[in-house]
């Protein structure tokens, strides 16, 4: 036990621990030319303390081992990263971590938790390479790169705010990761970037001021009950069986929602574009838009579909030069409203499109415009 102490390593580390079950409590530890605290072992604790490392390429706290805890502690590295962890089942709780010229927290391992902490990194706020790690009720920011960077599976981010001034709010490569009740900002990049499948984003705010609000490259990822803003793209999806549910998506530049793939669904959502190219752009087959409001004031297209067997049902489209553009075969528009556009619906060299039970009204030029179509079935609609 080191308790109530003031320790300075004038030409090296403040404290080196080689072994298990050492506790540093209510102490000030300073490594003038090295690490603040270096731990090689397990079941060690740093609590209610201040730790600083001032050596070049030296962390404030460097841990190799498992089941180590940093609680209610301030950790700072003047010339490198705040905390480095190589191991599993470690905990950072209620702490302030600063990496002045490196990452705030770097984790290489599994089942490490960062809880109720503030983390700042000159490069990344939090960098994780591993599985089953958790970030909860934490503020993480990265100056040059991302607020949070994760490579791995089954990681969780909950009730957390992360910002990347020079990169992404959060960048994830992996599967089965969960984001819940959080907010992410990418000042020069995307709010959320995901490369992988079976990931979930719920009750989250994502803003990409330099690119995409949410970027998904993969399959079976769900965005639920979230607010997404992207300067270029609100939501970009490249993959299949993805879901946007109960969400509000906004873009003022290129695309509100951009989808390339099959069997994707937008349901119960609002997609808003102002002065954009496309409110919703779909290139693929068997995609569905249902119970969704797409308003695209000053945009070229409200909803643009290029593909086959796509369905729009129970939705409202308004405000664009062309409300709904369809190029493909066997697409369906049912029980929807297309209004206050230049051209309501534009069918271009399509075939076997079904349009029924819709209200197509108050469009400036044409309610329905057909070019090179064949075999379409259009009945029981209200035009005015």
Secondary structure as UniProt FT lines:
FT   STRAND          2..3
FT   STRAND          6..9
FT   TURN            10..11
FT   STRAND          15..18
FT   STRAND          23..25
FT   STRAND          28..31
FT   TURN            32..33
FT   STRAND          37..40
FT   STRAND          45..47
FT   STRAND          50..53
FT   TURN            56..57
FT   STRAND          61..64
FT   STRAND          69..71
FT   STRAND          74..77
FT   STRAND          83..86
FT   STRAND          91..93
FT   STRAND          96..99
FT   TURN            100..101
FT   STRAND          105..108
FT   STRAND          113..115
FT   STRAND          118..121
FT   STRAND          126..129
FT   STRAND          134..136
FT   STRAND          139..142
FT   STRAND          148..151
FT   STRAND          156..158
FT   STRAND          161..164
FT   STRAND          170..173
FT   STRAND          178..180
FT   STRAND          183..186
FT   STRAND          192..195
FT   STRAND          200..202
FT   STRAND          205..208
FT   TURN            209..210
FT   STRAND          212..217
FT   STRAND          222..224
FT   STRAND          227..230
FT   STRAND          233..238
FT   STRAND          243..245
FT   STRAND          248..251
FT   STRAND          255..260
FT   STRAND          265..267
FT   STRAND          270..274
FT   STRAND          278..283
FT   STRAND          288..290
FT   STRAND          293..297
FT   STRAND          301..306
FT   STRAND          311..313
FT   STRAND          316..318
FT   STRAND          322..327
FT   STRAND          332..334
FT   STRAND          337..339
FT   STRAND          343..348
FT   STRAND          354..356
FT   STRAND          359..361
FT   STRAND          366..371
FT   STRAND          377..379
FT   STRAND          382..383
//
